Amino acid sequence: MPERSDFRSASDVRPSILVVEDEPAHAEAMSRALEMVAERYRVRFASTLAEGRWAVAAELPVLVLCDLNLADGKAFDLLPGPHHRAPFPLLVLTSHGDERMAVQSIRSGAIDYVVKSKEAFTELPRTIERALREWRLTEERSRAEHALRESEERFRVLFAAGPDACLIHDLSGHVLDANLASQELFNFSRSELLRSTWNELGFLGDDAISQSARLESQRAGRATGPELLHVLRDGGRRIDLELRTVPIQLLGEVMVLATAQDVSLRRQAEQARHKLEEQLHHALKMEAIGRLAGGVAHDFNNMLTAIAGYADLLLRREEPGSSRATGLAEILNAARRASGLTNQLLAFSRKQLIAPVVLDLNALLGRSTRMIERLIGEDIELSFVPASDLHYVQVDPNQIEQVAINLAINARDAMPRGGQLRVATRNQRLDEPNLPHIDARPAEYVVLSVEDDGTGMSQDTLGRLFEPFFTTKELGRGTGLGLSIIYGAVKQNGGFILVSSEMAHGSRFEIYLPRSFGVPEDDAKAERSDGPSGHETVLLVEDDASVRDVAAHFLRNCGYEVLVATRGAEAIEIVRERSEPVDLLVTDVILPMLNGRELYDRIRELQPDIGVVFMSGYTDDVIAPHGVLDPGVAFVEKPFSQETLARKAREALDHRR
């Protein structure tokens, strides 16, 4: 019998084969047969089960040949048991072989058995190689099956516990499996879902064409989606779903894994963001147009001042009723109409100066409705519904009255066959997060609503509603500035506008004005001065030569001594060099290098008691931050008449005293 082999040397890297045989002759025969594989394997021998166990523990062999019946046990005792994975392939050596022996070997964990004979020992190298190949294949299959089981378990866990609704259905649409999220989404139990087909799940917007295209992709092995569908829940609430489908192999057949994600909140957020982006884009566009309008108004008002001023001066020299006087009067009327158009541009661009006061909006509208009734005609029924507990607002009464009148005229034009016009007021508190407009802030508001049952407006018209010169009226029936004036006036008074309209269903405008906690002032008017004339010294500063000449003529006609300057630095030098004081500074607001406000502050350092009258057609917030004129500041708007300039000059001089 061959001697038992010890541990291999450090340089011997061949894997080992263990032979456990208590019959010396058989062991010797196997030793001679295994010499053919000596280059690849090192053969070790043991004669008892105990020695075999020791050899396995000392060095794990790649294969074990073991006699079935040993003095201290059986070959199968080397294995961990039928329910545990064997660490090596076992070939059982037996003196007789039959079908029962084969079944017992396989059930016990052996890979095969070898009947002891001369022929079998001769074929032993090939038997060992075949057993090792089968073992490797078995191991690979076992690992693949284990990986598949792990993968299936992971899929089962993810499928069952996933946050999105998951369904598995066949190509005919019958549901085969459904997770918990799908049960909650469709409001079905699992058993109800498993009895359902795709068409019975209640998808909205899933027509036959889209179903056919989706099924064709699934049969071709292509994924589909994302696709937007909807389902209805209890109470008719619609849920937006994003559907994706992926073909999968299951039990040898092509199935479909469908996932549906609830995107209702995301779509609402996207729609809200889109609405805010539209409002921001519209606000930026209106602001750009407003800056353009303000710049045009500045230069245009200078020209109108010269035109109207010289016409006024010439008219004073003519006999009333003469043909020259009539022509000059027409020039003045045309200049005033042009000035009105410029003021409309300034109102839109929010560059018109306003003098806000605390007032009762109901009282203001009550006075305005009498004028509105005359404007809209007898075929339109006007109703005014004032709130009984309406809060006060701090606004420019002239502007807000103009807002109400313009809205009424706009409503009249939308009701050519007559109708109803409803004007109402109410208090409204706005809180986060339901603010209806990009300019809205959490606060208390007073709301003026004007509603008609006229022709209404399309969505395209609503998108351009407040653009200047945009109109849907025929040529000659409007300038397109009415609603843009409303927009500018409301914005300048700290409010915002909401508009809703449908074609053939009328329109509703809601003007939101911030609530004021002040108290209305007494409406009593201050007594007028005795007259616009005077003898004081006036320093006139104006860079436009035509306007400067006209204003100087006006002031000299009223008895004043007039000094003129074209720049701020020139005006300061005049005051510094004069021995006599200057009583009044009349200055344009927009000047090169040094604006009117800065000039007034510099001259007051030299002469603290000097009075001032600012004049401009466009202030650019120089003397009135945000377009709001401070109390006591004298301002004359271009173009102006001699009476207007003289009255403002007299008021400023008297206020100084």
C-alpha positions as CSV (number, residue, x, y, z in Angstrom):
1,M,0.0,0.0,0.0
2,P,1.4,3.5,-0.9
3,E,2.6,5.6,2.0
4,R,0.5,8.5,3.3
5,S,1.7,11.7,1.8
6,D,2.6,14.6,4.1
7,F,1.9,18.3,3.4
8,R,3.2,19.6,0.2
9,S,6.4,21.7,0.1
10,A,6.3,25.4,-0.4
11,S,7.4,25.0,-4.0
12,D,4.7,22.4,-4.9
13,V,1.6,24.2,-6.1
14,R,-0.2,21.2,-7.6
15,P,-3.7,20.6,-6.2
16,S,-4.1,17.3,-4.4
17,I,-6.3,14.3,-4.8
18,L,-7.1,12.3,-1.7
19,V,-7.6,8.5,-1.8
20,V,-9.1,6.8,1.2
21,E,-8.8,2.9,0.8
22,D,-8.2,0.3,3.5
23,E,-7.4,-2.5,0.9
24,P,-3.6,-2.3,0.1
25,A,-4.0,-4.0,-3.3
26,H,-6.6,-1.6,-4.5
27,A,-4.7,1.4,-3.2
28,E,-1.6,0.1,-5.0
29,A,-3.5,-0.3,-8.3
30,M,-5.0,3.2,-8.0
31,S,-1.5,4.6,-7.2
32,R,-0.1,3.2,-10.4
33,A,-3.1,4.4,-12.5
34,L,-2.9,8.0,-11.1
35,E,0.8,8.3,-12.1
36,M,-0.6,9.5,-15.4
37,V,-1.9,12.7,-13.7
38,A,1.1,13.2,-11.5
39,E,2.2,16.3,-13.4
40,R,-1.1,18.1,-12.6
41,Y,-2.1,16.6,-9.2
42,R,-0.4,15.4,-6.1
43,V,-2.0,12.2,-4.8
44,R,-2.4,11.6,-1.0
45,F,-3.5,8.3,0.6
46,A,-5.3,7.4,3.8
47,S,-6.6,4.0,5.1
48,T,-9.3,5.0,7.6
49,L,-12.1,7.6,7.7
50,A,-10.3,9.4,10.6
51,E,-7.2,9.7,8.6
52,G,-9.3,11.0,5.7
53,R,-10.9,13.6,7.8
54,W,-7.5,14.8,9.1
55,A,-6.2,15.0,5.6
56,V,-9.2,17.0,4.4
57,A,-8.8,19.4,7.3
58,A,-5.1,19.8,6.7
59,E,-5.4,20.5,3.0
60,L,-8.7,20.7,1.0
61,P,-8.4,18.4,-2.0
62,V,-9.9,19.0,-5.4
63,L,-11.3,15.5,-5.4
64,V,-11.7,12.6,-3.0
65,L,-11.9,8.9,-3.8
66,C,-13.2,7.0,-0.8
67,D,-14.1,3.4,-0.2
68,L,-17.8,3.0,0.6
69,N,-17.3,0.8,3.6
70,L,-14.4,1.5,6.0
71,A,-13.7,0.0,9.4
72,D,-14.6,3.3,11.1
73,G,-17.4,4.6,8.9
74,K,-18.7,5.1,5.4
75,A,-17.5,7.3,2.6
76,F,-20.6,9.6,2.9
77,D,-19.5,10.5,6.4
78,L,-16.8,12.7,4.8
79,L,-19.5,15.0,3.5
80,P,-21.4,17.6,5.6
81,G,-24.8,16.1,4.8
82,P,-27.4,16.1,2.0
83,H,-28.7,19.6,2.9
84,H,-25.2,21.2,2.9
85,R,-22.9,22.1,0.0
86,A,-20.0,19.6,-0.3
87,P,-16.6,21.2,-0.2
88,F,-15.2,18.8,-2.9
89,P,-16.4,16.2,-5.4
90,L,-16.6,12.7,-3.9
91,L,-16.2,9.5,-6.0
92,V,-17.4,6.5,-4.0
93,L,-15.3,3.3,-4.4
94,T,-17.4,0.1,-4.2
95,S,-17.0,-3.6,-5.0
96,H,-20.4,-3.8,-6.8
97,G,-22.5,-1.2,-8.6
98,D,-26.1,-1.0,-9.5
99,E,-28.9,1.5,-9.9
100,R,-29.6,1.5,-6.2
101,M,-25.9,2.4,-5.5
102,A,-26.1,5.3,-8.0
103,V,-29.2,6.7,-6.4
104,Q,-27.7,6.4,-2.9
105,S,-24.5,8.1,-4.0
106,I,-26.3,11.1,-5.6
107,R,-28.7,11.5,-2.7
108,S,-25.8,11.5,-0.2
109,G,-23.9,14.1,-2.1
110,A,-21.3,12.1,-4.1
111,I,-20.8,13.1,-7.7
112,D,-20.5,9.5,-8.9
113,Y,-19.2,6.0,-7.9
114,V,-16.5,3.7,-9.3
115,V,-16.7,-0.1,-9.2
116,K,-13.4,-1.6,-8.1
117,S,-11.9,-3.5,-11.1
118,K,-8.8,-3.6,-13.2
119,E,-10.6,-1.9,-16.1
120,A,-12.0,0.9,-13.8
121,F,-8.6,1.6,-12.3
122,T,-7.1,1.9,-15.8
123,E,-9.8,4.4,-16.7
124,L,-9.4,6.3,-13.4
125,P,-7.6,9.4,-14.8
126,R,-10.4,9.9,-17.3
127,T,-13.0,9.3,-14.6
128,I,-11.4,11.9,-12.4
129,E,-11.3,14.5,-15.2
130,R,-14.9,13.8,-16.0
131,A,-15.9,14.2,-12.4
132,L,-14.0,17.4,-12.0
133,R,-15.7,18.8,-15.2
134,E,-19.1,17.8,-13.8
135,W,-18.2,19.4,-10.5
136,R,-17.2,22.7,-12.1
137,L,-20.4,22.7,-14.1
138,T,-22.4,22.0,-11.0
139,E,-20.6,24.7,-9.1
140,E,-21.2,27.2,-11.8
141,R,-24.9,26.2,-12.1
142,S,-25.2,26.5,-8.3
143,R,-23.6,29.9,-8.2
144,A,-25.8,31.1,-11.1
145,E,-28.9,29.7,-9.4
146,H,-27.9,31.4,-6.1
147,A,-27.3,34.7,-7.9
148,L,-30.7,34.3,-9.6
149,R,-32.4,33.7,-6.3
150,E,-30.7,36.7,-4.8
151,S,-31.7,38.8,-7.8
152,E,-35.3,37.6,-7.7
153,E,-35.4,38.3,-3.9
154,R,-34.1,41.8,-4.4
155,F,-36.6,42.4,-7.2
156,R,-39.4,41.0,-5.0
157,V,-38.4,43.4,-2.2
158,L,-38.1,46.4,-4.4
159,F,-41.2,45.6,-6.3
160,A,-43.3,45.1,-3.1
161,A,-42.0,48.0,-1.2
162,G,-41.3,50.5,-3.9
163,P,-42.9,54.0,-3.5
164,D,-44.2,54.0,-7.1
165,A,-47.1,51.9,-8.3
166,C,-45.7,48.7,-10.0
167,L,-47.7,46.3,-12.1
168,I,-46.7,43.2,-14.0
169,H,-49.0,42.3,-16.9
170,D,-48.9,40.1,-19.9
171,L,-49.0,41.3,-23.5
172,S,-52.8,41.0,-23.5
173,G,-53.1,43.4,-20.5
174,H,-54.0,41.0,-17.7
175,V,-52.4,42.0,-14.4
176,L,-50.3,39.2,-12.9
177,D,-48.8,41.0,-9.9
178,A,-49.2,44.3,-8.1
179,N,-47.4,46.0,-5.3
180,L,-48.8,47.9,-2.3
181,A,-48.4,51.3,-3.9
182,S,-50.5,50.3,-6.9
183,Q,-53.2,49.1,-4.6
184,E,-53.3,52.5,-2.9
185,L,-53.1,54.4,-6.2
186,F,-55.9,52.6,-8.0
187,N,-57.9,52.0,-4.8
188,F,-58.1,48.3,-5.5
189,S,-57.2,45.3,-3.3
190,R,-54.5,43.0,-4.6
191,S,-57.0,40.3,-5.5
192,E,-59.1,42.9,-7.4
193,L,-56.1,44.0,-9.3
194,L,-55.1,40.5,-10.2
195,R,-58.6,40.0,-11.8
196,S,-58.3,43.2,-13.8
197,T,-57.0,44.1,-17.2
198,W,-55.1,47.2,-18.3
199,N,-58.3,48.8,-19.6
200,E,-60.1,48.3,-16.3
201,L,-57.6,50.4,-14.3
202,G,-59.4,53.6,-15.1
203,F,-56.6,55.5,-17.0
204,L,-57.8,58.8,-18.5
205,G,-56.2,60.0,-21.7
206,D,-55.2,56.5,-22.8
207,D,-56.9,56.1,-26.1
208,A,-56.8,53.1,-28.5
209,I,-54.0,54.7,-30.6
210,S,-51.6,55.2,-27.7
211,Q,-52.4,51.7,-26.3
212,S,-51.6,50.2,-29.7
213,A,-48.3,52.0,-30.0
214,R,-47.3,51.0,-26.5
215,L,-48.2,47.4,-27.1
216,E,-46.2,47.3,-30.4
217,S,-43.1,48.7,-28.6
218,Q,-43.5,46.1,-25.8
219,R,-43.8,43.2,-28.2
220,A,-40.7,44.5,-30.0
221,G,-38.8,44.5,-26.6
222,R,-38.7,48.3,-26.3
223,A,-39.4,50.3,-23.2
224,T,-42.0,53.1,-23.4
225,G,-42.5,56.4,-21.6
226,P,-42.5,58.6,-19.7
227,E,-46.2,59.1,-20.7
228,L,-48.7,61.3,-18.9
229,L,-51.9,59.7,-17.9
230,H,-54.5,60.4,-15.3
231,V,-56.8,58.5,-12.9
232,L,-59.8,59.6,-10.9
233,R,-59.9,59.0,-7.1
234,D,-62.7,59.3,-4.7
235,G,-64.6,62.6,-5.0
236,G,-63.5,63.1,-8.6
237,R,-60.0,64.2,-7.7
238,R,-57.7,63.8,-10.7
239,I,-54.2,62.4,-10.2
240,D,-51.5,63.0,-12.8
241,L,-49.4,59.9,-13.5
242,E,-46.1,59.4,-15.3
243,L,-46.2,55.9,-16.9
244,R,-43.2,53.9,-17.9
245,T,-43.2,50.3,-19.2
246,V,-40.3,47.8,-19.6
247,P,-40.6,44.3,-21.2
248,I,-39.1,41.6,-18.9
249,Q,-38.6,37.8,-19.2
250,L,-40.6,36.0,-16.6
251,L,-41.2,32.2,-16.5
252,G,-39.9,32.0,-20.0
253,E,-42.5,34.5,-21.4
254,V,-42.4,38.2,-22.2
255,M,-44.1,40.2,-19.6
256,V,-44.4,43.9,-19.0
257,L,-43.3,45.8,-15.9
258,A,-45.3,49.1,-15.7
259,T,-44.5,51.8,-13.2
260,A,-46.8,54.7,-12.5
261,Q,-45.5,57.7,-10.5
262,D,-47.8,60.3,-9.0
263,V,-46.6,63.6,-10.4
264,S,-49.6,65.8,-9.4
265,L,-47.7,67.9,-6.9
266,R,-44.7,68.3,-9.3
267,R,-46.9,69.4,-12.1
268,Q,-48.7,71.9,-9.9
269,A,-45.3,73.3,-8.9
270,E,-44.2,73.4,-12.5
271,Q,-47.4,75.2,-13.5
272,A,-47.0,77.7,-10.7
273,R,-43.4,78.3,-11.6
274,H,-44.4,78.7,-15.3
275,K,-47.1,81.2,-14.3
276,L,-44.6,83.2,-12.2
277,E,-42.1,83.1,-15.0
278,E,-44.7,84.5,-17.4
279,Q,-45.6,87.2,-14.9
280,L,-42.0,88.1,-14.4
281,H,-41.4,88.2,-18.2
282,H,-44.4,90.4,-18.6
283,A,-43.3,92.7,-15.7
284,L,-39.8,93.1,-17.3
285,K,-41.3,93.8,-20.7
286,M,-43.6,96.4,-19.2
287,E,-40.7,98.0,-17.3
288,A,-38.6,98.2,-20.4
289,I,-41.5,99.9,-22.3
290,G,-42.0,102.2,-19.4
291,R,-38.4,103.3,-19.4
292,L,-38.7,104.0,-23.2
293,A,-42.0,105.9,-22.6
294,G,-40.4,108.0,-19.8
295,G,-37.5,109.0,-22.0
296,V,-39.7,110.0,-24.9
297,A,-41.9,112.0,-22.5
298,H,-39.0,114.0,-21.2
299,D,-37.9,115.3,-24.7
300,F,-41.4,115.6,-26.0
301,N,-42.5,117.8,-23.0
302,N,-39.7,120.2,-23.6
303,M,-40.8,120.7,-27.2
304,L,-44.4,121.1,-26.1
305,T,-43.4,123.6,-23.5
306,A,-41.8,125.8,-26.2
307,I,-44.7,125.3,-28.6
308,A,-47.4,126.1,-26.1
309,G,-45.4,128.8,-24.4
310,Y,-44.7,130.9,-27.5
311,A,-48.3,130.4,-28.6
312,D,-49.5,131.7,-25.2
313,L,-47.1,134.7,-25.4
314,L,-48.3,135.6,-28.9
315,L,-52.0,135.0,-28.0
316,R,-51.7,137.6,-25.3
317,R,-50.8,140.3,-27.9
318,E,-53.8,139.6,-30.1
319,E,-57.3,140.9,-30.0
320,P,-59.7,138.3,-28.8
321,G,-61.7,136.8,-31.6
322,S,-59.2,137.7,-34.4
323,S,-58.2,135.1,-36.9
324,R,-54.6,135.1,-35.5
325,A,-56.0,134.6,-32.0
326,T,-58.1,131.8,-33.1
327,G,-55.2,130.1,-34.8
328,L,-53.0,130.5,-31.8
329,A,-55.7,129.1,-29.6
330,E,-55.9,126.0,-31.8
331,I,-52.1,125.6,-31.4
332,L,-52.5,125.7,-27.6
333,N,-55.4,123.2,-27.7
334,A,-53.3,120.8,-29.8
335,A,-50.3,121.2,-27.4
336,R,-52.6,120.4,-24.5
337,R,-53.9,117.3,-26.2
338,A,-50.4,116.2,-27.0
339,S,-49.5,116.9,-23.3
340,G,-52.4,114.6,-22.3
341,L,-50.9,111.8,-24.4
342,T,-47.5,112.3,-22.8
343,N,-49.1,112.2,-19.3
344,Q,-50.7,108.9,-20.3
345,L,-47.2,107.5,-21.2
346,L,-45.9,108.7,-17.9
347,A,-48.8,107.1,-16.1
348,F,-48.0,103.8,-17.8
349,S,-44.3,104.0,-17.0
350,R,-45.1,105.0,-13.4
351,K,-43.0,108.2,-13.8
352,Q,-46.0,110.6,-13.2
353,L,-45.7,112.4,-9.9
354,I,-48.5,111.5,-7.4
355,A,-49.7,113.0,-4.2
356,P,-51.2,110.1,-2.2
357,V,-53.6,110.8,0.6
358,V,-55.5,108.6,3.0
359,L,-59.1,108.3,1.8
360,D,-62.3,106.3,1.8
361,L,-62.4,104.4,-1.6
362,N,-66.2,104.1,-1.4
363,A,-66.6,107.9,-1.2
364,L,-64.3,108.4,-4.1
365,L,-66.1,105.9,-6.2
366,G,-69.5,107.3,-5.2
367,R,-68.5,110.6,-6.8
368,S,-67.0,108.9,-9.8
369,T,-70.0,106.7,-10.6
370,R,-72.0,109.8,-11.5
371,M,-69.5,110.6,-14.2
372,I,-69.3,107.0,-15.3
373,E,-73.0,106.9,-15.8
374,R,-72.8,109.7,-18.3
375,L,-69.8,108.1,-20.1
376,I,-71.3,104.5,-20.6
377,G,-74.7,105.5,-21.9
378,E,-78.2,104.5,-21.0
379,D,-78.1,101.0,-22.5
380,I,-75.7,99.8,-19.8
381,E,-76.9,99.3,-16.3
382,L,-74.4,100.4,-13.7
383,S,-74.5,99.0,-10.1
384,F,-72.2,100.0,-7.3
385,V,-71.9,97.6,-4.3
386,P,-69.7,99.2,-1.6
387,A,-68.5,97.2,1.3
388,S,-69.9,98.5,4.6
389,D,-66.7,98.1,6.6
390,L,-64.2,99.0,3.9
391,H,-60.7,99.9,5.1
392,Y,-58.9,103.1,4.1
393,V,-56.3,103.3,1.4
394,Q,-53.5,105.8,0.8
395,V,-53.5,106.6,-2.9
396,D,-53.6,109.5,-5.4
397,P,-57.3,110.2,-5.8
398,N,-57.0,111.5,-9.3
399,Q,-55.2,108.4,-10.5
400,I,-57.6,106.0,-8.8
401,E,-60.5,107.9,-10.2
402,Q,-58.9,107.7,-13.7
403,V,-58.5,103.9,-13.1
404,A,-62.2,103.5,-12.4
405,I,-63.2,105.6,-15.4
406,N,-60.9,103.8,-17.8
407,L,-62.2,100.4,-16.7
408,A,-65.7,101.6,-17.2
409,I,-65.0,102.9,-20.7
410,N,-63.2,99.6,-21.6
411,A,-66.3,97.7,-20.3
412,R,-68.6,100.0,-22.3
413,D,-66.7,99.2,-25.5
414,A,-67.0,95.5,-24.8
415,M,-70.8,95.8,-24.6
416,P,-71.9,97.3,-27.9
417,R,-75.5,96.1,-27.4
418,G,-75.7,97.1,-23.8
419,G,-75.4,95.0,-20.6
420,Q,-74.5,95.2,-17.0
421,L,-71.5,96.9,-15.3
422,R,-70.9,96.0,-11.7
423,V,-68.5,98.0,-9.5
424,A,-67.8,96.7,-6.0
425,T,-65.4,97.0,-3.1
426,R,-64.3,94.6,-0.4
427,N,-61.6,93.9,2.1
428,Q,-59.2,91.0,1.4
429,R,-56.4,89.5,3.3
430,L,-53.7,87.6,1.4
431,D,-51.4,85.1,3.2
432,E,-48.7,82.7,2.2
433,P,-48.5,80.4,0.2
434,N,-51.6,81.3,-1.8
435,L,-50.5,84.7,-3.2
436,P,-52.3,85.3,-6.6
437,H,-49.7,87.6,-8.2
438,I,-45.9,88.1,-8.4
439,D,-46.3,91.6,-6.9
440,A,-48.6,90.4,-4.1
441,R,-47.3,90.4,-0.5
442,P,-48.9,88.9,2.6
443,A,-51.0,91.9,3.8
444,E,-54.5,93.3,4.0
445,Y,-55.9,94.8,0.8
446,V,-58.8,96.8,-0.4
447,V,-60.2,95.4,-3.6
448,L,-62.0,97.4,-6.3
449,S,-63.7,95.0,-8.8
450,V,-65.2,96.0,-12.1
451,E,-67.1,93.3,-13.9
452,D,-69.0,93.3,-17.2
453,D,-70.9,90.7,-19.2
454,G,-69.5,91.8,-22.6
455,T,-67.6,90.0,-25.3
456,G,-64.8,88.9,-23.1
457,M,-61.1,88.4,-24.2
458,S,-59.1,85.5,-25.6
459,Q,-56.0,84.2,-23.9
460,D,-53.7,85.9,-26.4
461,T,-55.4,89.2,-25.7
462,L,-55.0,88.7,-21.9
463,G,-51.3,88.1,-22.4
464,R,-50.9,91.5,-24.1
465,L,-53.6,93.4,-22.2
466,F,-51.5,96.1,-20.6
467,E,-49.1,96.7,-23.4
468,P,-49.2,100.4,-24.5
469,F,-50.8,100.9,-28.0
470,F,-52.1,97.4,-28.0
471,T,-55.9,97.4,-28.8
472,T,-58.5,95.1,-30.4
473,K,-60.7,98.1,-31.4
474,E,-61.0,99.2,-34.9
475,L,-58.8,102.0,-36.2
476,G,-59.8,105.4,-34.7
477,R,-61.6,104.1,-31.7
478,G,-58.8,104.1,-29.2
479,T,-55.1,104.7,-28.6
480,G,-54.5,101.5,-26.8
481,L,-53.2,103.4,-23.7
482,G,-56.3,103.0,-21.4
483,L,-55.4,99.7,-19.8
484,S,-51.7,100.5,-19.8
485,I,-52.5,103.7,-17.8
486,I,-54.4,101.6,-15.3
487,Y,-51.5,99.2,-15.0
488,G,-49.0,102.0,-14.3
489,A,-51.3,103.9,-11.9
490,V,-52.1,100.8,-9.8
491,K,-48.4,99.8,-9.7
492,Q,-47.4,103.3,-8.7
493,N,-49.9,103.3,-5.9
494,G,-48.5,100.0,-4.5
495,G,-51.1,97.6,-5.8
496,F,-51.6,95.0,-8.5
497,I,-54.3,93.8,-10.9
498,L,-55.9,90.4,-11.5
499,V,-57.9,89.9,-14.7
500,S,-60.2,87.0,-15.6
501,S,-62.1,86.7,-18.8
502,E,-63.6,84.3,-21.3
503,M,-64.8,84.8,-24.8
504,A,-68.6,85.7,-24.8
505,H,-68.6,85.6,-20.9
506,G,-67.4,89.0,-20.0
507,S,-64.4,90.2,-18.0
508,R,-63.6,90.9,-14.4
509,F,-60.8,93.3,-13.3
510,E,-59.8,93.3,-9.6
511,I,-57.6,96.2,-8.3
512,Y,-55.7,95.3,-5.1
513,L,-54.6,98.3,-3.1
514,P,-52.7,98.0,0.3
515,R,-54.8,98.9,3.3
516,S,-53.8,102.1,5.1
517,F,-54.1,102.5,8.9
518,G,-54.0,106.3,8.6
519,V,-57.0,108.7,8.9
520,P,-58.4,110.8,6.0
521,E,-57.4,114.4,6.1
522,D,-59.8,117.4,6.0
523,D,-60.8,118.2,2.4
524,A,-60.8,121.9,3.0
525,K,-58.8,123.8,0.4
526,A,-56.2,126.3,1.4
527,E,-57.0,129.9,0.4
528,R,-55.4,131.0,-2.8
529,S,-52.8,133.8,-2.8
530,D,-53.9,137.2,-3.8
531,G,-52.2,137.0,-7.1
532,P,-49.5,135.5,-9.2
533,S,-47.3,138.6,-9.6
534,G,-44.3,139.7,-7.6
535,H,-41.1,141.7,-7.7
536,E,-38.6,139.2,-6.2
537,T,-35.5,137.9,-7.8
538,V,-35.8,134.5,-9.5
539,L,-32.9,132.3,-10.7
540,L,-34.1,130.2,-13.7
541,V,-32.0,127.1,-14.5
542,E,-32.9,125.2,-17.7
543,D,-30.6,123.5,-20.3
544,D,-33.2,123.6,-23.1
545,A,-33.0,127.1,-24.8
546,S,-36.6,127.2,-26.0
547,V,-38.0,126.2,-22.6
548,R,-35.6,128.6,-20.8
549,D,-36.7,131.6,-23.0
550,V,-40.4,130.8,-22.6
551,A,-40.2,130.4,-18.8
552,A,-38.1,133.7,-18.5
553,H,-40.8,135.6,-20.5
554,F,-43.6,134.2,-18.3
555,L,-41.8,135.2,-15.1
556,R,-40.8,138.7,-16.3
557,N,-44.4,139.3,-17.5
558,C,-45.4,138.7,-13.8
559,G,-43.0,141.4,-12.6
560,Y,-40.1,139.2,-11.4
561,E,-36.4,140.0,-11.9
562,V,-35.1,136.9,-13.7
563,L,-31.5,135.6,-13.8
564,V,-30.9,132.6,-16.1
565,A,-28.4,129.8,-16.2
566,T,-28.0,126.7,-18.4
567,R,-26.1,124.5,-15.9
568,G,-25.9,123.9,-12.2
569,A,-22.4,125.1,-11.9
570,E,-23.3,128.4,-13.6
571,A,-26.2,128.8,-11.2
572,I,-24.1,128.3,-8.1
573,E,-21.5,130.8,-9.4
574,I,-24.3,133.4,-9.9
575,V,-25.5,133.0,-6.3
576,R,-22.0,133.1,-4.9
577,E,-21.0,136.3,-6.8
578,R,-24.2,138.3,-6.1
579,S,-24.3,140.8,-3.2
580,E,-28.1,140.7,-3.1
581,P,-29.9,137.4,-2.2
582,V,-31.8,135.3,-4.7
583,D,-35.4,134.8,-3.5
584,L,-36.5,131.8,-5.6
585,L,-34.8,129.0,-7.6
586,V,-36.8,127.7,-10.6
587,T,-35.0,124.7,-11.9
588,D,-35.5,121.9,-14.3
589,V,-35.2,118.5,-12.6
590,I,-33.2,116.7,-15.2
591,L,-29.9,118.7,-15.8
592,P,-26.5,117.7,-17.1
593,M,-23.9,116.8,-14.4
594,L,-26.0,118.1,-11.5
595,N,-29.7,117.4,-11.2
596,G,-32.3,119.9,-9.9
597,R,-32.4,118.4,-6.4
598,E,-28.7,118.4,-6.0
599,L,-28.5,121.9,-7.3
600,Y,-31.1,123.1,-4.7
601,D,-29.2,121.4,-1.9
602,R,-25.9,123.1,-3.0
603,I,-27.4,126.6,-3.3
604,R,-29.1,126.3,0.2
605,E,-25.6,125.9,1.6
606,L,-24.9,129.4,0.3
607,Q,-28.4,130.8,0.9
608,P,-30.5,128.7,3.4
609,D,-33.8,130.6,3.0
610,I,-34.1,130.4,-0.8
611,G,-37.4,129.0,-2.2
612,V,-37.6,126.5,-5.0
613,V,-39.9,125.4,-7.8
614,F,-39.0,122.3,-9.7
615,M,-40.2,121.8,-13.3
616,S,-40.0,118.8,-15.5
617,G,-41.9,116.5,-17.8
618,Y,-40.1,113.5,-16.4
619,T,-38.6,113.4,-12.9
620,D,-36.9,110.0,-12.9
621,D,-37.5,109.9,-9.1
622,V,-35.0,112.8,-8.5
623,I,-37.3,114.9,-6.4
624,A,-40.0,112.3,-5.6
625,P,-38.7,108.8,-4.7
626,H,-41.0,106.2,-6.3
627,G,-42.9,109.1,-8.0
628,V,-44.5,110.2,-4.7
629,L,-44.2,114.0,-4.2
630,D,-43.3,115.1,-0.6
631,P,-45.8,117.6,1.0
632,G,-44.7,121.2,0.6
633,V,-42.5,120.6,-2.5
634,A,-43.5,123.0,-5.4
635,F,-43.5,121.3,-8.8
636,V,-44.8,122.4,-12.2
637,E,-45.3,119.9,-14.9
638,K,-44.2,120.6,-18.5
639,P,-45.8,121.9,-20.6
640,F,-47.1,124.7,-18.4
641,S,-48.9,128.0,-18.9
642,Q,-47.9,131.5,-17.5
643,E,-50.6,131.3,-14.9
644,T,-49.4,127.9,-13.7
645,L,-45.8,128.9,-13.4
646,A,-46.6,132.2,-11.7
647,R,-48.9,130.6,-9.2
648,K,-46.3,128.0,-8.2
649,A,-43.7,130.7,-7.9
650,R,-45.9,132.8,-5.7
651,E,-46.8,129.7,-3.5
652,A,-43.1,128.8,-3.1
653,L,-42.2,132.4,-2.2
654,D,-45.0,132.7,0.3
655,H,-44.2,129.3,1.8
656,R,-40.6,130.5,2.4
657,R,-41.8,133.5,4.4
